[in-house]
Amino acid sequence: TWNGQEWRVDEILDSLIIDDVITPTIVVALYNGGQRRNFEYFPQKPAAQLQAAFSDSVLSEISKRYGSDSSFSVNSDNYLRYMVEEVKSFVD
C-alpha cells in the first residue's frame, strides 16, 4: 500500500470464514496506475462538465498533492470498463 502497511485481508477473511460469519469469498485486488491513480478514480462525466478554469485548477491541485503529471486526463470511464468487462468477467 501507499504507506507500506498490510491490509491483512487474507487473515481477516480467514477468521470470518472459520467463524461462519461469512461464506468463502474471492478478493480481487487491482494494481493502480501509480501517478495516474487519481485520474482513474475521478468521476469522468462530472469532470467533463466542469468549467475549464475550475477543471484546470482541480487537476492541477491533484497533480501537486499526489505527484501526478498534470498532463494526464481523467480516465475513470476506461478504468471502470476494464474492471467490469475484463476483470469481473474473468472472475465470474
Summary of the structure (lengths in Angstrom):
residues: 92
radius of gyration: 17.5
end to end distance: 26.1
largest distance: 53.7
contacts: 181
relative contact order: 0.13
helix: 60%
strand: 0%
